[in-house]
Structure formats: C-alpha cells, structure tokens
Amino acid sequence: MRSKILTAATAALLLTTAGCSTLERVVYRPDINQGNYLVATDVSKIHTGMSQQQVAYTLGTPMMSDPFGSNVWYYVFRQEPGHEKVTQQTLTLTFNSSGILTNIDNKPALSKTR
C-alpha cells in the first residue's frame, strides 16, 4: 500500500513540474534559419549602378520580389535560436526600369562579426 502511495506521489510531482519554465531550458529546441543567409562581406560588394544579373551573382536570387511589377528585391533572413529571441535581417534592393540598382536598404545593418 505504501509503495502505491509513493508511486502516485512521484507521478503527481513529475506531472506538476513538467510545465515549469525552469525545465524549459532542458528541452532541446533546434535553431531555425529561414531565407537568404547574408554575410557582411557579400553585402559590401554590392553598390548602386550594378545590374540585376551582377547582384544576383553576388548575393544569389532574392527570397521575394515585388509581385506588382516594380523592380524591388527582398533578401530576408530570419533566425530563431533554440532558446533566444528571434532576429530578422532584411535587405531591400530597388532597381530602375533598366534593371540598374538605385537604392540599398539594409535593416538592421549587418555587422562584420556575423
């Protein structure tokens, strides 16, 4: 009888502590990376006046382009480390009607340590 009570108490204790936030770090959560991984050295190679082909050769194809026909390319990289907060890097490139790069918007700016 005593072993049944001890077993039931142990099971109840395990069930109540399973939801505690202190155990959250014990559970493995994989890093989730999505999009175009950008390196600061590659981004520094692009400059206004480049053609779309030159940019695509340097950075690869964009994750998204504007579906309404304007020449805007979006390179988006979203990183969700296991137990840390989500970060997102967005590089927006604008081309003129001739396919020449006219504007570079890099938010947040890439650091050289990445």
C-alpha positions in Angstrom: 0.0 0.0 0.0 2.8 2.4 0.9 4.6 1.8 -2.5 1.4 2.7 -4.3 1.1 6.0 -2.5 4.8 6.7 -3.1 4.4 5.9 -6.8 1.3 8.1 -7.1 3.1 10.9 -5.3 6.1 10.6 -7.6 3.9 10.6 -10.7 2.0 13.7 -9.4 5.2 15.5 -8.7 6.5 14.8 -12.2 3.3 15.9 -13.8 3.3 19.2 -11.9 6.9 20.0 -12.6 6.7 19.1 -16.3 5.2 22.5 -17.1 7.7 24.6 -15.1 9.7 27.2 -17.0 12.9 26.0 -15.2 12.7 22.8 -17.2 12.2 24.6 -20.5 16.0 25.0 -21.0 16.5 21.3 -20.5 14.3 20.5 -23.5 16.2 20.7 -26.8 15.0 23.3 -29.3 16.8 23.4 -32.6 17.9 26.6 -34.3 15.6 27.5 -37.1 17.1 29.6 -40.0 15.0 30.7 -42.9 15.6 32.8 -46.0 18.7 34.2 -47.6 21.8 34.0 -45.3 23.7 37.2 -45.9 27.3 37.9 -45.0 28.5 41.4 -44.4 31.4 41.0 -46.9 29.0 39.9 -49.7 26.6 42.8 -48.9 29.6 45.3 -49.0 30.4 44.1 -52.6 27.1 45.5 -54.0 26.7 49.1 -54.9 24.4 51.4 -56.8 24.9 51.1 -60.6 25.1 47.3 -60.7 22.8 45.3 -62.9 20.3 42.8 -61.6 22.5 40.0 -63.0 25.6 41.3 -61.1 23.6 41.5 -57.9 22.1 38.0 -58.3 25.6 36.7 -59.0 26.9 38.3 -55.8 24.0 37.5 -53.4 22.1 34.8 -55.1 18.4 35.0 -56.1 16.2 37.1 -53.8 13.7 35.5 -51.4 11.0 37.7 -52.7 10.4 40.3 -55.5 7.6 42.8 -55.7 4.6 41.0 -57.3 3.2 44.2 -58.7 5.9 44.7 -61.3 8.2 47.2 -59.7 11.8 46.3 -59.5 12.3 45.7 -55.8 14.1 42.6 -54.5 13.9 41.5 -50.9 16.6 39.4 -49.2 15.2 38.3 -45.9 17.0 36.1 -43.3 15.1 35.1 -40.1 17.0 33.3 -37.4 15.3 31.7 -34.4 17.9 30.2 -32.0 16.6 27.5 -29.7 16.0 29.5 -26.5 16.8 33.0 -27.6 14.7 35.7 -29.2 14.0 35.8 -33.0 16.1 38.1 -35.2 15.4 39.2 -38.8 17.7 40.8 -41.3 16.1 42.4 -44.4 18.0 43.8 -47.4 15.8 45.7 -49.8 17.2 46.5 -53.2 15.5 48.8 -55.7 16.2 48.8 -59.4 15.2 51.3 -62.1 13.3 50.4 -65.2 16.6 49.5 -66.9 17.5 46.9 -64.2 20.2 49.1 -62.6 20.5 49.2 -58.8 19.4 52.6 -57.5 18.8 52.1 -53.7 20.1 49.7 -51.0 18.2 49.5 -47.7 19.8 47.2 -45.1 17.9 46.9 -41.8 19.3 46.2 -39.3 22.8 46.8 -40.7 25.0 43.7 -40.8 28.0 43.6 -38.6 31.3 42.2 -39.6 31.2 39.6 -36.8 28.4 37.7 -38.4 
